[in-house]
Amino acid sequence: MTAHGRISLSSITVRARLCFENALLDVPAGERALICRRSAAAELTLKPRQAPDGVVDLSHTRIGVLRDDAATWPRALVLEGLAYDSTKPALPGRRRLTWLDRDPAGFAPQPYEQLAANHQRHGRDADARVVLLAKQRRRRTTLAWPARIWSLLQDLTVGYGYRPLRAVLLLAVFFTVGTALFATWPPVPDGDGVPPDFQPAVYTLDLLLPVVDFGQERAFAAHGAMQWAVVVLVSAGWILATTAAAGANRVLRRS
């Protein structure tokens, strides 16, 4: 089939297959090539002869099986509100990300949530995490600068909760560096009475873990340049703890 101009199929129900295989949707770039809003189909095959220059609008449509071809994905694609049970082929999450980035209106979170849910439904949890992580990174570009900085910190430290081992590795690095520093330049006893034996590893943990108190931080005080090491370790501990909590809260809410 060759169509010179817009095809409008909004608010329809197709109980079997709606097929655009080997079709040519001939409209100029920026104009609507196919409008299929608020519709339903058991199966949609969208494999045109070549990638349409115009916009394909599938917003708020319900599809059982979506069949497409990455080589002929429309250059402009509206997926806001689209729901589907499965995609054929079942491409990896990272491969589908470019499919989600074609909305002329810019970032919309629902298509990412839908794709991630589809991956989870079929047991591809790693692909779902890739999609959800990409959603948070795309969302960051829409935020104001203060929120954007906080979002970047969550990404770098714990990957928005989808990369928890990253926080563990950062804590291990700070712990190793802090232990080596305080073993070389130990702090002096602080306060009256007999202080406990100084343990550089325990002292470093006392600084890094904001809700844990081993008594070393209260008993000893760093001096000179080592005070800056204390500031860095305490700040790193609070940042890692709060960003990890924010990421974990996001993941638990989804679960």
PAKENU-177036 format. One record per residue: x, y, z of N, C-alpha, C in turn; residue number from 1; residue in three letters. Coordinates in steps of 0.1 Angstrom, whole numbers. Layout:
BEGIN
DRENLUM;X;Y;Z;X;Y;Z;X;Y;Z;NUM;Ala
...
END
This chain:
BEGIN
DRENLUM;8;-12;0;0;0;0;9;12;0;1;Met
DRENLUM;5;22;-8;11;35;-8;1;46;-4;2;Thr
DRENLUM;4;54;6;-6;64;10;1;78;9;3;Ala
DRENLUM;-5;86;0;0;100;-1;-9;109;7;4;His
DRENLUM;-5;111;20;-13;119;29;-15;111;42;5;Gly
DRENLUM;-23;118;51;-25;112;64;-35;101;64;6;Arg
DRENLUM;-32;91;72;-41;80;75;-46;82;90;7;Ile
DRENLUM;-59;83;92;-64;85;105;-73;73;109;8;Ser
DRENLUM;-69;66;120;-76;54;124;-79;55;140;9;Leu
DRENLUM;-83;67;144;-85;69;158;-98;63;163;10;Ser
DRENLUM;-98;59;176;-109;54;183;-116;42;175;11;Ser
DRENLUM;-107;33;171;-112;21;164;-108;9;173;12;Ile
DRENLUM;-115;-3;170;-111;-15;176;-109;-26;165;13;Thr
DRENLUM;-97;-32;165;-94;-42;156;-92;-55;164;14;Val
DRENLUM;-101;-65;162;-100;-77;170;-89;-86;165;15;Arg
DRENLUM;-84;-84;153;-73;-92;148;-61;-84;145;16;Ala
DRENLUM;-57;-83;133;-44;-77;129;-46;-64;121;17;Arg
DRENLUM;-39;-54;126;-38;-41;119;-24;-40;113;18;Leu
DRENLUM;-23;-41;100;-11;-43;93;-6;-32;84;19;Cys
DRENLUM;6;-27;86;12;-18;77;26;-23;73;20;Phe
DRENLUM;26;-36;68;38;-42;64;40;-39;49;21;Glu
DRENLUM;53;-34;46;57;-30;33;48;-18;28;22;Asn
DRENLUM;42;-10;37;35;1;33;44;13;31;23;Ala
DRENLUM;40;23;22;47;35;21;39;47;26;24;Leu
DRENLUM;43;53;36;35;65;42;42;77;37;25;Leu
DRENLUM;37;83;27;43;94;20;38;108;24;26;Asp
DRENLUM;44;113;34;40;127;39;53;134;42;27;Val
DRENLUM;53;148;41;65;155;45;68;154;60;28;Pro
DRENLUM;81;157;63;85;156;77;77;167;85;29;Ala
DRENLUM;73;163;97;66;172;106;51;170;105;30;Gly
DRENLUM;46;165;94;32;163;93;28;149;97;31;Glu
DRENLUM;15;147;101;10;134;106;9;124;94;32;Arg
DRENLUM;16;113;96;15;102;86;5;92;89;33;Ala
DRENLUM;5;88;102;-5;78;107;-10;83;121;34;Leu
DRENLUM;-23;84;123;-29;87;136;-37;75;140;35;Ile
DRENLUM;-33;69;151;-40;58;157;-42;60;172;36;Cys
DRENLUM;-49;70;176;-51;73;190;-63;66;196;37;Arg
DRENLUM;-62;63;209;-73;58;216;-80;46;210;38;Arg
DRENLUM;-72;38;204;-77;26;196;-72;13;203;39;Ser
DRENLUM;-76;2;198;-72;-11;203;-71;-21;192;40;Ala
DRENLUM;-61;-29;193;-58;-40;183;-52;-52;189;41;Ala
DRENLUM;-56;-63;185;-49;-75;190;-35;-76;186;42;Ala
DRENLUM;-32;-71;174;-18;-71;169;-17;-59;159;43;Glu
DRENLUM;-5;-52;160;-2;-41;151;11;-44;145;44;Leu
DRENLUM;12;-45;132;24;-47;124;28;-34;118;45;Thr
DRENLUM;39;-28;122;43;-15;117;57;-17;111;46;Leu
DRENLUM;57;-22;99;69;-25;92;68;-18;78;47;Lys
DRENLUM;69;-5;77;67;1;64;79;-2;55;48;Pro
DRENLUM;77;2;42;88;-1;32;100;7;35;49;Arg
DRENLUM;98;19;40;110;27;45;105;36;57;50;Gln
DRENLUM;114;41;64;111;49;76;103;61;72;51;Ala
DRENLUM;91;63;77;83;75;74;90;88;78;52;Pro
DRENLUM;89;98;70;94;111;74;84;118;83;53;Asp
DRENLUM;71;115;82;60;121;90;59;115;104;54;Gly
DRENLUM;50;120;111;48;116;125;38;104;126;55;Val
DRENLUM;42;94;133;32;83;136;28;84;151;56;Val
DRENLUM;15;86;152;9;88;166;1;76;170;57;Asp
DRENLUM;7;69;181;0;58;187;-4;61;201;58;Leu
DRENLUM;-6;73;204;-9;77;218;-22;71;223;59;Ser
DRENLUM;-22;66;236;-33;60;243;-40;49;235;60;His
DRENLUM;-32;41;229;-37;29;222;-33;17;229;61;Thr
DRENLUM;-42;6;228;-39;-6;235;-37;-17;225;62;Arg
DRENLUM;-25;-24;225;-21;-34;215;-17;-46;223;63;Ile
DRENLUM;-20;-58;217;-16;-71;223;-1;-73;219;64;Gly
DRENLUM;1;-75;206;15;-77;201;18;-66;191;65;Val
DRENLUM;30;-60;194;35;-49;185;46;-55;177;66;Leu
DRENLUM;45;-55;164;56;-60;155;61;-48;147;67;Arg
DRENLUM;75;-46;148;81;-35;141;95;-39;137;68;Asp
DRENLUM;102;-30;131;115;-32;126;123;-20;129;69;Asp
DRENLUM;134;-22;136;143;-10;139;148;-2;127;70;Ala
DRENLUM;149;-9;116;154;-2;104;144;7;98;71;Ala
DRENLUM;131;6;101;121;14;96;113;21;107;72;Thr
DRENLUM;118;23;118;111;31;128;109;45;123;73;Trp
DRENLUM;97;50;126;94;64;121;104;74;128;74;Pro
DRENLUM;107;84;120;116;94;126;109;102;137;75;Arg
DRENLUM;96;103;137;89;110;148;78;101;152;76;Ala
DRENLUM;77;97;165;69;87;170;63;91;183;77;Leu
DRENLUM;50;92;184;43;96;197;38;83;204;78;Val
DRENLUM;44;80;216;41;68;223;34;70;236;79;Leu
DRENLUM;31;83;240;25;86;252;12;79;254;80;Glu
DRENLUM;11;71;265;-1;64;268;-3;50;260;81;Gly
DRENLUM;7;47;251;6;34;244;9;23;254;82;Leu
DRENLUM;0;12;253;2;0;262;3;-12;253;83;Ala
DRENLUM;11;-21;256;13;-33;248;17;-45;257;84;Tyr
DRENLUM;13;-57;252;17;-69;260;31;-74;257;85;Asp
DRENLUM;35;-73;244;48;-78;240;52;-71;227;86;Ser
DRENLUM;65;-71;224;70;-66;212;78;-76;204;87;Thr
DRENLUM;77;-76;191;84;-86;183;91;-78;172;88;Lys
DRENLUM;104;-79;171;113;-87;180;115;-81;194;89;Pro
DRENLUM;119;-90;203;121;-86;217;135;-81;218;90;Ala
DRENLUM;137;-68;214;150;-62;214;155;-59;228;91;Leu
DRENLUM;168;-59;231;173;-55;244;169;-41;248;92;Pro
DRENLUM;168;-38;261;163;-25;265;171;-14;260;93;Gly
DRENLUM;184;-15;259;193;-4;254;190;-2;239;94;Arg
DRENLUM;186;-12;232;183;-10;217;170;-2;215;95;Arg
DRENLUM;161;-4;224;148;2;223;148;17;228;96;Arg
DRENLUM;159;21;234;159;35;240;158;45;229;97;Leu
DRENLUM;164;43;217;163;53;206;148;53;201;98;Thr
DRENLUM;141;42;202;127;42;198;119;51;207;99;Trp
DRENLUM;123;52;220;115;61;229;118;76;228;100;Leu
DRENLUM;129;79;221;134;93;221;129;100;208;101;Asp
DRENLUM;119;95;202;115;101;189;102;109;190;102;Arg
DRENLUM;98;112;202;86;120;204;89;135;201;103;Asp
DRENLUM;82;141;191;85;155;188;83;165;200;104;Pro
DRENLUM;74;161;210;72;169;221;82;168;232;105;Ala
DRENLUM;92;159;230;102;157;240;100;146;250;106;Gly
DRENLUM;106;146;261;106;135;271;92;133;277;107;Phe
DRENLUM;88;121;277;76;117;284;79;104;292;108;Ala
DRENLUM;76;103;305;80;92;313;72;79;310;109;Pro
DRENLUM;59;80;306;51;68;305;57;58;295;110;Gln
DRENLUM;62;61;284;67;51;274;79;43;281;111;Pro
DRENLUM;87;50;289;98;43;296;92;33;306;112;Tyr
DRENLUM;82;37;314;76;28;323;69;16;316;113;Glu
DRENLUM;63;19;305;56;8;298;66;-2;293;114;Gln
DRENLUM;77;3;287;87;-6;281;94;-14;293;115;Leu
DRENLUM;97;-8;304;103;-15;315;93;-25;321;116;Ala
DRENLUM;80;-22;322;70;-32;326;70;-44;317;117;Ala
DRENLUM;71;-41;304;71;-52;294;83;-61;296;118;Asn
DRENLUM;94;-56;298;106;-64;301;105;-72;313;119;His
DRENLUM;99;-66;324;98;-73;336;87;-85;335;120;Gln
DRENLUM;77;-82;327;67;-92;325;72;-105;319;121;Arg
DRENLUM;83;-103;310;88;-114;303;102;-119;309;122;His
DRENLUM;104;-114;322;115;-119;329;129;-113;326;123;Gly
DRENLUM;129;-102;319;141;-95;315;144;-83;325;124;Arg
DRENLUM;147;-86;337;148;-76;347;160;-66;344;125;Asp
DRENLUM;171;-72;339;183;-63;336;179;-53;325;126;Ala
DRENLUM;171;-57;315;167;-47;305;158;-37;311;127;Asp
DRENLUM;149;-41;320;140;-32;327;148;-21;335;128;Ala
DRENLUM;158;-25;342;166;-16;349;174;-6;340;129;Arg
DRENLUM;178;-11;328;185;-2;319;175;9;314;130;Val
DRENLUM;162;5;311;152;15;307;149;25;318;131;Val
DRENLUM;147;20;330;143;29;341;155;39;344;132;Leu
DRENLUM;167;34;343;178;43;346;179;53;335;133;Leu
DRENLUM;176;49;322;176;59;311;165;69;313;134;Ala
DRENLUM;154;65;319;142;74;321;147;85;331;135;Lys
DRENLUM;153;81;342;158;91;352;168;101;346;136;Gln
DRENLUM;177;96;337;187;105;331;180;114;321;137;Arg
DRENLUM;170;110;313;163;119;304;155;129;312;138;Arg
DRENLUM;149;125;323;141;134;331;150;145;337;139;Arg
DRENLUM;163;142;340;172;152;346;173;164;337;140;Arg
DRENLUM;172;162;324;174;174;315;162;183;316;141;Thr
DRENLUM;151;179;322;139;187;323;138;195;336;142;Thr
DRENLUM;147;192;346;147;198;359;154;211;360;143;Leu
DRENLUM;150;218;371;158;231;374;171;227;379;144;Ala
DRENLUM;181;237;379;194;234;382;197;227;396;145;Trp
DRENLUM;190;232;407;193;225;420;188;211;420;146;Pro
DRENLUM;176;208;414;172;194;413;180;186;404;147;Ala
DRENLUM;186;193;393;194;186;384;207;181;390;148;Arg
DRENLUM;213;189;399;225;186;406;223;174;416;149;Ile
DRENLUM;211;174;423;208;163;432;206;151;424;150;Trp
DRENLUM;199;152;412;197;140;404;210;134;399;151;Ser
DRENLUM;219;143;395;233;138;391;240;131;402;152;Leu
DRENLUM;239;136;414;245;129;425;239;115;427;153;Leu
DRENLUM;226;114;426;220;100;427;225;91;416;154;Gln
DRENLUM;227;97;404;231;89;393;246;84;395;155;Asp
DRENLUM;254;93;399;269;90;401;271;80;412;156;Leu
DRENLUM;263;81;423;266;73;435;259;60;435;157;Thr
DRENLUM;246;59;432;239;47;433;231;43;420;158;Val
DRENLUM;233;52;410;225;49;397;210;49;400;159;Gly
DRENLUM;206;59;408;191;61;411;186;48;418;160;Tyr
DRENLUM;194;41;425;190;29;432;190;16;423;161;Gly
DRENLUM;193;17;410;194;6;402;208;1;400;162;Tyr
DRENLUM;218;8;406;232;4;407;237;4;421;163;Arg
DRENLUM;231;-3;430;235;-2;445;250;-6;447;164;Pro
DRENLUM;256;-14;440;270;-18;442;279;-6;440;165;Leu
DRENLUM;275;4;432;283;15;430;286;23;444;166;Arg
DRENLUM;275;24;452;277;30;465;286;22;474;167;Ala
DRENLUM;285;9;473;294;0;481;308;2;477;168;Val
DRENLUM;311;3;464;325;5;459;330;18;464;169;Leu
DRENLUM;322;29;463;326;42;467;330;42;482;170;Leu
DRENLUM;321;35;490;324;35;505;337;27;507;171;Leu
DRENLUM;339;16;499;352;9;501;364;17;498;172;Ala
DRENLUM;363;26;487;374;34;484;377;44;495;173;Val
DRENLUM;366;51;499;368;61;510;373;55;523;174;Phe
DRENLUM;368;43;526;373;36;538;388;32;537;175;Phe
DRENLUM;392;27;526;406;24;524;415;36;525;176;Thr
DRENLUM;411;47;518;419;59;518;420;65;532;177;Val
DRENLUM;408;66;539;407;71;552;416;63;562;178;Gly
DRENLUM;415;50;561;422;42;571;437;44;569;179;Thr
DRENLUM;442;45;556;456;47;554;461;61;559;180;Ala
DRENLUM;452;71;557;456;85;561;457;85;577;181;Leu
DRENLUM;447;80;584;447;81;598;457;72;605;182;Phe
DRENLUM;461;61;598;472;53;603;485;60;602;183;Ala
DRENLUM;487;68;592;499;76;590;500;88;598;184;Thr
DRENLUM;488;96;599;487;108;607;476;107;617;185;Trp
DRENLUM;477;99;628;466;97;637;462;110;644;186;Pro
DRENLUM;449;111;647;444;122;655;448;121;669;187;Pro
DRENLUM;447;132;676;451;133;690;439;130;699;188;Val
DRENLUM;441;125;712;430;123;721;423;136;724;189;Pro
DRENLUM;409;135;725;401;147;728;393;145;740;190;Asp
DRENLUM;394;155;749;385;153;762;393;148;773;191;Gly
DRENLUM;386;147;785;393;142;797;392;127;797;192;Asp
DRENLUM;399;121;807;399;107;809;408;100;800;193;Gly
DRENLUM;408;87;801;417;78;794;410;74;781;194;Val
DRENLUM;416;78;769;409;75;757;411;60;753;195;Pro
DRENLUM;402;54;745;404;40;741;415;39;731;196;Pro
DRENLUM;420;27;728;430;26;719;425;31;705;197;Asp
DRENLUM;434;38;698;430;43;685;430;33;675;198;Phe
DRENLUM;420;31;667;419;22;656;415;30;643;199;Gln
DRENLUM;425;31;634;422;40;622;411;35;614;200;Pro
DRENLUM;409;21;613;398;16;605;384;20;611;201;Ala
DRENLUM;384;18;624;371;20;632;368;35;632;202;Val
DRENLUM;379;43;633;377;58;633;371;62;619;203;Tyr
DRENLUM;376;56;608;372;60;595;357;56;593;204;Thr
DRENLUM;353;44;598;339;40;598;330;49;606;205;Leu
DRENLUM;335;54;617;328;63;625;324;76;617;206;Asp
DRENLUM;334;80;609;332;92;601;323;90;589;207;Leu
DRENLUM;324;78;583;317;75;570;302;71;573;208;Leu
DRENLUM;299;64;584;286;59;586;279;69;596;209;Leu
DRENLUM;269;77;591;263;88;599;255;83;610;210;Pro
DRENLUM;249;71;609;240;67;620;247;57;629;211;Val
DRENLUM;260;55;628;267;45;636;277;53;645;212;Val
DRENLUM;278;49;658;288;55;667;296;45;674;213;Asp
DRENLUM;309;44;670;318;34;676;326;41;687;214;Phe
DRENLUM;324;54;690;331;61;701;344;66;697;215;Gly
DRENLUM;350;63;685;363;68;681;363;82;677;216;Gln
DRENLUM;352;87;670;351;101;666;351;110;678;217;Glu
DRENLUM;343;106;689;342;115;700;355;115;709;218;Arg
DRENLUM;363;104;708;375;103;716;387;109;710;219;Ala
DRENLUM;387;112;697;399;117;690;395;128;681;220;Phe
DRENLUM;404;138;680;402;149;671;414;151;661;221;Ala
DRENLUM;411;152;649;421;154;638;426;168;640;222;Ala
DRENLUM;438;170;635;444;183;636;451;186;622;223;His
DRENLUM;453;199;620;460;204;608;452;200;595;224;Gly
DRENLUM;460;196;585;453;193;572;444;181;573;225;Ala
DRENLUM;446;172;583;437;160;584;423;164;588;226;Met
DRENLUM;421;176;593;407;180;595;399;181;582;227;Gln
DRENLUM;406;184;571;399;184;558;395;170;554;228;Trp
DRENLUM;404;160;557;400;146;554;388;142;562;229;Ala
DRENLUM;386;147;575;374;144;582;362;150;576;230;Val
DRENLUM;363;163;571;352;169;564;348;161;552;231;Val
DRENLUM;358;157;544;355;150;532;348;136;535;232;Val
DRENLUM;353;129;544;347;116;548;333;117;553;233;Leu
DRENLUM;331;127;562;317;129;568;308;133;557;234;Val
DRENLUM;312;142;548;303;147;537;300;135;528;235;Ser
DRENLUM;310;127;524;308;116;515;298;106;522;236;Ala
DRENLUM;300;103;535;291;94;541;276;98;541;237;Gly
DRENLUM;274;111;543;260;116;543;255;116;529;238;Trp
DRENLUM;263;120;519;258;120;505;254;106;501;239;Ile
DRENLUM;263;96;503;261;83;499;249;77;507;240;Leu
DRENLUM;247;80;520;236;75;527;223;80;522;241;Ala
DRENLUM;222;93;520;209;99;516;206;96;501;242;Thr
DRENLUM;216;95;492;212;92;479;209;77;478;243;Thr
DRENLUM;215;69;486;212;54;486;198;52;491;244;Ala
DRENLUM;194;60;502;181;59;507;170;64;497;245;Ala
DRENLUM;173;75;490;164;80;480;162;70;468;246;Ala
DRENLUM;173;64;464;172;54;453;165;41;458;247;Gly
DRENLUM;168;37;470;161;25;475;146;27;477;248;Ala
DRENLUM;142;39;481;128;43;483;121;42;469;249;Asn
DRENLUM;128;47;459;122;47;445;120;33;441;250;Arg
DRENLUM;130;24;443;128;10;438;118;3;446;251;Val
DRENLUM;117;5;459;107;-1;468;93;3;464;252;Leu
DRENLUM;91;16;461;78;21;457;73;14;444;253;Arg
DRENLUM;82;12;435;79;5;423;75;-10;425;254;Arg
DRENLUM;83;-16;435;81;-30;438;67;-32;445;255;Ser
END
